[in-house]
Amino acid sequence: MLTDSFNRTIDYLRLSVTDRCDLRCSYCMPEGFQDYEEPSHWLSFDEIERVVGAFARLGVSQVRLTGGEPLLRAHLPELAGRLKRLPGLRDLSLSTNATQMEKHAGALKAAGVSRINVSLDSLQAQRIAQIAGRDVLPKILSGLEAGQRAGFSPIKINMVAMRGVNEDEIADMVAFCMRHGYTLRLIETMPMGDTGRNAQYLDLQPIKEQLRRQFGLIEGFVAGSGPARYLQSADGAFTVGFITPISQHFCATCNRVRLAVDGTLYLCLGQDEKVELRPLLRSGASDQDLEQAIRQAMTVKPERHEFREQPAKLVRFMSMTGG
Ligand code: SAM
């Protein structure tokens, strides 16, 4: 078991397989961003498998592939298959913008990815073009359909809710998700980098009350992972989660750490504490050394982020950490 200094059990790893993305979401990656890590700094599949294997031996049973846009990493289904075969790894999931999903859905499902989260901030093509910097709504929608055909379950829609940008579409998104059988997760913008700080923050607490009334939703509880608080329809068929790091943070139940594509282990999404695993991997460290480094890293996991108290603190933006 991996535990941190605040007695939290860490059983969930977010694994960033690339820091590249084909979109430029206004709250995430800056438009001119090209300062990509050199691929030689990226962990190879062998290195990733070794690190994730060490985490799995230490009790981490859930891994989410993320990025950047994970589908841009070549041969991702091969990596997924290798990870899924690791003893102890029970749940392999993927966060994606779905623009490339049509091509990869079948292979990823066959490799053992069971569920996906898809970013979708609007159902209006022009708005997506504005928010993501690319005109990709049709591609995302066909990617989602491909995901459904491939049998991923559940499929969750991640909508970053922004004042004056897409707040008027939240009810439409609820209706869309109800119609298609998707779970919705509404996300507050986090002040990660200048992009995140400049985003139009919207407090989701009043939205929650509004949706409760408008759709007759009731308090829901979703066992297991994830920080969202939930509402659901009375028959349980539809669920909406609220990721509210600003208006109501959920650090006390944090169960996760994040591994960036260059082997940096980030202990908190909103703090700078980190441990570099790549030097260990490339200097002949044993599996025991690796496990010891991971155990040791847990001792510097911060109690909580300070997005509210110190919004200017974090320089790195979300795609660099693995959101
Ligand atoms: N490319 C994949 C995707 O689109 O889901 C995975 C990486 S993306 C960085 C992960 C999630 O972080 C997305 O849902 C995105 O909308 C969200 N995100 C990025 N920057 C954010 C910010 N500043 N505040 C809140 N959410 C953010």
Boltz pocket constraint, residues with backbone or C-beta under 6 A from the ligand:
constraints:
  - pocket:
      binder: B
      contacts: [[A, 21], [A, 25], [A, 27], [A, 28], [A, 65], [A, 66], [A, 67], [A, 68], [A, 69], [A, 70], [A, 95], [A, 96], [A, 97], [A, 98], [A, 117], [A, 118], [A, 119], [A, 158], [A, 160], [A, 187], [A, 188], [A, 189], [A, 190], [A, 191], [A, 192], [A, 195], [A, 196], [A, 197], [A, 199], [A, 318], [A, 319], [A, 322], [A, 323]]
      max_distance: 6.0
